[in-house]
Amino acid sequence: MQVTRTFKQAFLEQMLLGFRVTDVSSKRMSFQEKKSVIKLSADVALAVARGSRKWTRGLIANLSMEQQKRQLPRMILVKQYERLMKPCGSTSWKIPRSKKILRKCLRVSSTRRKKKLCAVEKRRRVLRRLVPGGESLSGFSLLDETLDYVLSLRAQVCLMQSLLMTCEASKRR
């Protein structure tokens, strides 16, 4: 995924909207409160900028469940909150299988196969916990959502670094 100009623009707009709504520049807020609000604004901005994916819905749902932050996502998102909270339909991919591949898989010794399956299942469980909304995903859809989530997080980090450099440069002037 390339970071497109529209993604950057949507992310920055939502991030700034989150700052305005939460009044992050207020002198009344402690450092920890500001840190929490900035992280929340960044997560909400990431979900909105990325659009309709299962992990975006999962991220908004997770943020909305936290007691002290319950109203912030709703205040930041306004109209988009309801759209992002709707459950999305499951996407299933058909996997082409050949008889030759299946026969080779069945020839693998049962103990080796069990060990491999156990290791794969452990990794899958870890991925489900890491990706917001991943608990309901399986197989390739889990991998697809994980890849999209990781790439979006990378883009979020780059955009926040550039925002920080811009703020620092404006302070020097």
WOURZI-V827909 format. One record per backbone hydrogen bond with DSSP energy under -0.5 kcal/mol. CO is the residue of the C=O (numbers start at 1). NH is the residue of the N-H. If there is no record, write none. Layout:
((CO NH) (CO NH))
This chain:
((2 4) (4 8) (5 9) (6 10) (7 11) (8 12) (9 13) (10 14) (11 15) (12 16) (13 17) (14 18) (15 19) (16 20) (17 21) (18 22) (19 23) (19 24) (23 26) (26 29) (30 34) (31 35) (32 36) (33 37) (34 38) (35 39) (36 40) (37 41) (38 42) (39 43) (40 44) (41 45) (42 46) (43 47) (44 48) (45 49) (46 50) (47 51) (51 53) (53 57) (54 58) (55 59) (56 60) (57 61) (58 62) (59 63) (60 64) (61 65) (62 66) (66 69) (67 70) (69 73) (70 74) (71 75) (72 76) (73 77) (74 78) (77 80) (78 81) (79 83) (80 84) (81 85) (82 86) (83 86) (90 92) (94 96) (98 102) (99 103) (100 104) (101 105) (102 106) (103 107) (104 108) (105 108) (109 113) (110 114) (111 115) (112 116) (113 117) (114 118) (115 119) (116 120) (117 121) (118 122) (119 123) (120 124) (121 125) (122 126) (123 127) (124 128) (125 129) (126 130) (127 131) (130 132) (131 134) (133 136) (134 137) (138 141) (138 142) (139 143) (140 144) (141 145) (142 146) (143 147) (144 148) (145 149) (146 150) (147 151) (148 152) (149 153) (150 154) (151 155) (152 156) (153 157) (154 158) (155 159) (156 160) (157 161) (158 162) (159 163) (160 164) (161 165) (162 166) (163 167) (164 168) (165 169) (166 170) (167 171) (168 172) (169 173))
